[in-house]
Amino acid sequence: MKSEKRLFGKRIIVRDYKKSDLDFCGGMWFDKENGRYLSDPEKEYIDEKFQSAVDGIDDSPLGYYFVAETPDTGERIGSCCAFPNYDGEDNLIFDIGYCVHKAYWRQGYGSEIVLLLLDWIKSIGGKVVTAEAAKDNRASCEMLKKLGFEVIRESSFKKYNMNIC
């Protein structure tokens, strides 16, 4: 899905993901340190099925994928996504995800990305937003709490094609 809209923050612009963003995003998502808390596998565990899915996210029918970059130089900072769904009462709900490149950790970019997503979701009629963060990822958990998110339930997942939960 494409939003066809740029989201302007104080220090970043969030725009639709393009195929040319794959090397940057893959470098974050599949990196052992940067992708530690993501469900994506490390680079050596990517199989043809997973690669095919990643190759098609620029126009995924399942959700929106975005890249955050600086407005002046276009330097990419991170990525984010939003997956729409409806609850039983026809309320539009979104589950969001985000990833900041490790070169930009602890500089407030994650908060700025999430706030821009929240504003955009509200502007298109979203009523509820959920996000998942690993309990061990203290920075992300603290950021989400600061932005008004609450822990609803605990769950677990296994990294794709890896024996890491």
N, C-alpha and C positions, 0 to 999 in steps of 0.2 A: 504494500500500500504506500502511496505517496501522499504527503500532506500538501505539497506544492506551496508551502509557506516557510519562510525563514523566521526563526524566533530570536529576537534580539535581547541580549542581556547587557549587563554593565561591561563585561570583559570578553564575552563570547557571542557567537552566532551559532544556533543549532539549525541545521539544514538536513534535508533528505540525504540519506546514504546513497552513494554512487559506486558503481563497480570499481572505479579507480581508488576507492577508499579501502579496498580489501587488504592490501599489504599493510597499511597502517593498523587497521582494526585487528587483523589476524595476528600482527605482531604483539598486540596487547592481549587479546583473548587467549591465544595459544602459548603465551609465555608462562613459564613455571611460576614466577613471582607475581607478575601483573595479573594473571588469570587464576591465581590460587583459589579464590572463592567463587569462581564461575563454574557453571556446569560443562563448559567447553573443555575438551581434552587438551593436553599438551601436544605440541606440534607432531611428535613422533607417533601419536595414537590416532591421528586423523586418517580415516579410511575414505574410500571412494564415495560412499553414501553420505557421510558427513560433509565432505568437500563439495559434493553436488548441492547439498542444502545451503551451504554458505555461499556458493557461487550464485544462488538465486535470490538472496535476501534483498537485493536492490528493488525488487517489486514483489515482495512476498504477499500472498493473499491473507496471511495470518496476522500481520501487524505492521507497524511502522518502525523503520530503522532510521536512525539519525546519526550525524557526526557533529561534534562541537569543535569549533575552530575560532581563532582570533579574527576579529573583523578587519584588522589592518593588513596582516600578512597571509592570512588563510592557514596559518600553522594549526594542525589538528591537535586537539587537547584530549579528546575522549569520544565515546559513543554512548548512545542510549537507544531505548526501544520502548514501544507502547503497544500492548495487545488488547484490543477491544473485545468486549463480550457483553451480554445482557444477563441480568439476574432474572429471577422468576417474575418480576413485576415490570419488565421492560425498561429498567434503569440501565443506562449505559455505564459500564464499569471498565476500568483499565488496570492491567498489571504492567508495571514499568520495570525496566532494568537500566543499568548504567555502568560505565566503566571509564575510569580516568587513567590516562597513561601515567605510569609510575614517575616519570619526570615531573609531573604536576600534582602529585599527591600532597595533601595537607596545605593546600593553597586556596581552598574554598570553591574550586571548580565543580566538585560533585554537587554541592548545594545549589550553585547557580544553574547547573544542568537540570536538576530535579525541579527547581522552582519554575524554570521555563516550561518544562513538560507539564507541570500542574496547571499553570496558567492556560496553556494551549488546550489541554484536556477539558478544562472548565469552559473555554470559549466554544468548544464544539459539542457541548452538552453532556460531558462526562459527569457523573454523579459521585462515583466512588473510585478511589485509586488505591491499589495495593502494590507493595514492593516486598521482595524477599531479600534477606541478608543473612549470611552465615553468622551464627552466634559468636564465633571466634573473630569475626571481622569487626572489631570494636569501633573503628573509625566510621564505617558505614552505618552500623547500628546507632551510634551517637548522632550522626548527621540526620538520619531518618527521624529519630526521636525529637531532635531540635526542630525539625520541619513539621511536627505534629502527627507523625505516624505512631501507631501503637502496636505492640505485639498482640496478635490475635490468636495465633497458634504456632506451635513448633513442628517442624517436619524435617526431613532429610532428603538428600538426593545423592546419586552416584555420578561422578564425572563420566561423561560419555567415553565408553571404550576403556575405562581405567578402573582399577580396584580401589578407588579413593572415594570415601563417603564424606 
